[in-house]
């Protein structure tokens, strides 16, 4: 038993001497300062990094503007009222939709009027998507510039009117009547 205690003491003494020798050597590698001590006296808080601009500010028209003429192949509901099939002129109004949608660019949701002749047959909200963002919103091929595309969506419950004019895309989704 004495021999075991003596061996344990000897091993501890040799091991401890090695640790002391390592601690006595100076450290030549530079270590980074702790998070709170990097020239910032705010106890670990640092200023956020500047983020790159995600997209240029879209140029959305602000006043009234004619968007073009579309032919609706089937009856739809516009602002809760039935609208028969036919050819309609679509006119963008200056009135924005309210309440504003969260995360939406200002003026990106506006009212359009559907006219036959000079008579307004109905009003509905249109979503305005800039050309630079259309690939993030729609997967279908867009209409050519200054043209419109009218299609019945999958399931037949909605008709999409898609107008490409002046560098912006105007998307109007109407429930079928």
N, C-alpha and C positions, 0 to 999 in steps of 0.2 A: 504494500500500500504506500509506503514511504517512497518507493521507487516511482510509482505512478504520479504522485504529487510532485516529485522532483522533475520528472520529464515534462509535466504540464507547465510548471513554472518556467522551465528553460525554453519551451516552445513559445510561450507568451512573451518572454523577454526578447527573443530573437525577432519575432513578428512585430512587436511594438517598435523595436529599433529601426526596422525597415520603413515603417510608416513615418517616423520622425525624420529620417533621412530624406524621404520624398517631400515632406512638407518644408524642409529647410531650403530646397532648391528654388531659385526664383523662376517665375513663369515668364517665358519670353514671348508667348503668343498674346496678342491683344484680344481682350474679350469685349463684346459690346456692353454698353452700360445697361443697367436694369431699365425696364420700360418707363418708369416714372422719372428717371434721371437724365433723359436725353435732351437737355436744354429746355424742357417743358416743365413748368412748375405746377401742372394741373393734376398731379397724382395719377399718372397713367393714362390720361386722356390725350389723344392726339387729334389734330384737325383732319377731316376726311379728305381723301384725294380728290382732285378735280376730275369730274366725269366728262367724257367726250359728248358732244351734241349728238343726239340720236338721229335726228332728221331735221332738215331745214324747215323753217316755219312755212306752213302751207299758205298759198294765196287763194283764199276763198272769197268769191264776190260778196259784196255786202248789200247791194240793192236789188231791185226787181230786174229779172232777166228772162227772156224767152229761152227755153231749153230745146225746143223742137216739137215735132209732131210724132205721135205714136198711134199704132193701130192695136186696140185691145181685141183679141180673138174671142174672148168669152166675157160674160158679165162678172163684175167685181164689186166689192164694197169699198167705198171711199168715204171716210169719216162717218162710218156707220150707215150710209145710205147706198142702196143698190145703184150701180152704174151699168147701163147696157153695153154690149159690144159695139165698137165703132172706132172712128178716128178722132183723136183728141190732141189739142195743143197743150203742152206742158209749160207752165210759167213759174219760175222761182220767185218767191216773194221775199221781202226784207225781214219778215217776221220770223224770229227764232222759235224753235220748239221749247216749251217749258213744262216741267222743270228741266234744267240742263242735266244731261247724262254725266255721271261721274267719270272722269278721265277723258272726256271728249273735248276736242279743240273747240274754242269759241266759234259760234256760227256754223258748226259742222252739221247741225240738224236744223233744218228750216222747213217751212211750209211751202208746198207747191200747189198750184191751182190747175185743174184739168178743165179746159174750155172747149166748147163746140161753138164755132163762130165767135161772138164776143160775150157769150153767156157762160158764167162759171157753173160747171156741173158738179164739182166737188173739190175738196181740199184734203191733202194728206201730208204727213211728215216724210221728208226725203233725207237720206243720209248722204253727206258729201264726203268723198274720199279723194285725197290728192293723188295724182299720177304716181308719185314716189312711194305710196303706201298701198296701192291697189293689189299688189301681189301678196300682201300679208292678209288681205281681207277676202278676196275672191280667188278661187282656183280655176274658174272657167275662163275661156278666152274673151277678153273685153271687146266691145264693139269698136270699129275703127273710129278715128277722131271725127267729131261732129256728126255722129250717127247714134242710133238707138237700137236696143235689142230687147224684145219682149218674149218671155218664155214662161211656161207653166213649170213650176218646181215639182220635185219628186213627191208623189202622193196626190198631186192635183189640187191641193188646198190653197195654194198661193200662186200669184202671177208676179214675176219680177220684171220691173221696167228698169233698164240699165241704160243710162244716157252718158256718153263720153263727149264733153264739150269744154273747150277752153282750158285743157290741162287738168280737169277735175272729172271725177266719175260721180254720177248721181244715181243712187240706188233707192228704188221705191218698191216696197213689198205690199201687195194688195191681196186680201183674202178673196177667194172666189165667192160669187153670190149664190 
